[in-house]
Amino acid sequence: MEKMETFIHTLVSPLVSRPEDISIQMEETDEFYDYHLSVHPEDVGRVIGKKGRIAKAMRTILYSIQIDAPKRVRLTIDD
């Protein structure tokens, strides 16, 4: 699942002004691989986008990735 964290970091890095503050934690549950994304407070709006469009697009990409497990991937943006 380290590849997924790297992929999320690659998606988010160009959007933020402080890429060094990107933090991604993975939590495994019975049904999901939950990824919690934290960025600098000034960058939260950039990651979410107008009306949540950027966040929705990132989630669509992540949800469509096939993984070798019956679990699904879920992304949460922490502010």
C-alpha positions in Angstrom: 0.0 0.0 0.0 3.0 2.2 0.0 2.5 2.7 -3.7 -0.9 4.2 -3.0 0.6 6.7 -0.5 3.2 7.7 -3.1 0.4 8.1 -5.7 -1.7 10.3 -3.4 1.4 12.4 -2.7 2.1 12.7 -6.4 -1.5 13.9 -7.0 -1.5 16.4 -4.2 2.1 17.9 -4.4 1.4 20.2 -7.4 -1.7 21.6 -5.7 -0.2 22.8 -2.5 2.3 25.6 -1.7 4.0 23.6 1.1 4.5 20.0 -0.1 6.7 19.3 2.9 3.6 19.5 5.1 1.8 16.7 3.3 1.0 13.8 5.6 -0.7 10.5 4.7 -1.7 7.9 7.2 -3.3 4.6 6.2 -5.8 2.7 8.4 -7.1 -0.7 7.5 -10.6 -1.7 8.4 -12.7 -4.7 7.5 -14.0 -3.2 4.3 -11.6 -0.3 3.4 -8.1 1.0 3.2 -8.7 4.4 4.7 -6.1 7.1 3.7 -6.1 10.2 5.8 -4.6 13.2 4.0 -3.3 16.2 6.0 -1.9 19.4 4.5 -1.0 22.8 5.8 -4.1 24.7 6.8 -3.5 27.3 4.1 -3.6 24.5 1.4 -6.8 22.7 2.5 -8.9 24.9 0.1 -6.6 24.1 -2.8 -6.8 20.4 -2.2 -10.6 20.5 -1.9 -11.2 22.9 -4.7 -14.3 24.9 -5.6 -17.4 23.0 -4.6 -15.2 20.0 -3.8 -14.3 19.3 -7.4 -10.7 18.6 -7.0 -11.3 16.3 -4.0 -14.1 14.5 -5.9 -11.7 14.0 -8.9 -9.0 12.6 -6.7 -11.4 10.2 -5.0 -12.7 9.1 -8.3 -9.2 8.2 -9.5 -8.3 6.4 -6.2 -11.6 4.5 -6.1 -11.1 3.2 -9.7 -7.6 1.8 -9.0 -7.7 -2.0 -8.8 -6.0 -3.5 -5.9 -5.3 -7.2 -5.1 -7.8 -7.4 -2.2 -11.5 -7.4 -1.7 -11.2 -4.1 0.1 -11.8 -0.7 -1.4 -9.8 2.5 -1.0 -11.2 5.6 0.7 -9.6 9.1 1.0 -10.4 11.5 3.8 -9.0 15.0 3.8 -8.3 16.2 7.3 -8.4 19.9 8.1 
